[in-house]
Amino acid sequence: MVVPEEEQALVSRSRNGDPEAFATLVRAHQRMVHAVAYRMTGSLADAEDLAQETFVQAYRQLASFRNEARFSSWLYRVAMNTSLNWAKREARRRRAHRDWGVELDGEAAVNSGGDVRDDRGRVQEALLRLSPKQRAAVVLTIYDGLSHAEAARMLGCSETTVSWRLFMARARLKRLLKDLVTVEELRV
Amino acid sequence: MNDEQLNRVLRSGRVPERSPEYWTEFPEVVVRALQRGGTPVVAGAVGESRLNPVRRRRSIALALAAACVVLGVIAGFRLGRLSAPRTPEGLAMSRYLRELEALFPQQIQALVVEQGGMRLMLSDRPDVPISAPVYLRICDRDGDAARCRTVITFSGQRVRLNGDEFEVLLDAGGGVIVVARQGVWSSDGLRSTSLPFRIQAHVLENAG
């Protein structure tokens, strides 16, 4: 755990090109960035690539970080934007493969039934059925507890748009996961 | 399944754990990637131009020209918004409504936009008459923005907002009439009586 003053010093040293200082920042925030990346991609391998890309982007954009904000909030925003850009690239790649009739490895197969152990996979698969923007709204508000206003600032859209994306996402997720509630209720 | 149950189900899908070695190595992987090609933008260098004076002057002139174009576009957009009802919010609402209508044909009574999200008012049966959607925004006369409510509804529907009931009607000319317990408001102003609310209403534009 890095205290804010120490974090500012690490940011400052990283800006001046100190790789060890940046490695310390990576160590402090790597789990948070990996979690965002995994929720957005549904794949450990893609999450690893995306987490790495996030930190490289953050390093390149360090000059735009102002010390009045928390570094973690700023980094979270970089992670979310990198994930949304990845989703756009991925959609283009999939379209191109589809146009050329190529089957993709690791294409998310929809699990029709499943035991309790598979339920976690089903939750992730259901998340992947949402549009990236709807998924981002779910990750920000349900998993990371941001208010609609905070999520809107993070995504650069209006609060109404976040509410709408969440409303549509919930409707879809409820349809996809309706049979999981009984299992979940038994656990509670 | 209610929202709380859905939240619990979603949170039960935890991120798979990785090995301790992975977390030890990952920062080094990032640093190696940076050393291969990631150059930091050094704080002191930002704003310092390495261009020669002629190119710097040309860049400044180009930047000023670009700023003028942007200001012109913004001014034009704002003026356009004042004179035309096709607001981005209205277009977005229209799009949302079309998506919802596909899910609940002839059941949507109103879509209420609140601070915490959206509330959909549905009829039990598909008996809502087909008519043009109406954008309605009602605020208290004292100007308390927190009590403003935006609703998309249809002619003939009654909506309940902040404890008051409003009936929304369309006249033959496409004007909107809002009937409240305390009086009437009309978009052409001819039939309006004094009301303790500020009302904006118009037929919702088509998103195209």
Interface residues (C-beta under 8 A of the other chain):
Chain A: S12 S14 R15 N16 G17 P19 E20 F22 A23 T24 V26 R27 Q30 R31 H34 A35 Y38 R39 L44 E48 A51 Q52 F55 V56 Y59 R60 Q61 L62 A63 S64 D119 R120 G121 R122 V123 Q124 L127 V138 I142 Y143 H148 S158 E159 T160 T161 S163 W164 L166 F167 M168 R170 A171 L173 K174 L177 K178 L180 V181 E184 E185 R187 V188
Chain B: M1 D3 Q5 L6 N7 R8 V9 L10 R11 S12 G13 R14 V15 P16 R18 W23 F26 P27 E28 V29 V30 V31 A33 L34 Q35 G38 T39 P40 V41 V42 A43 V46 E89 A92 Y96 E99 L103 V113 Q115 G116 G117 M118 L120
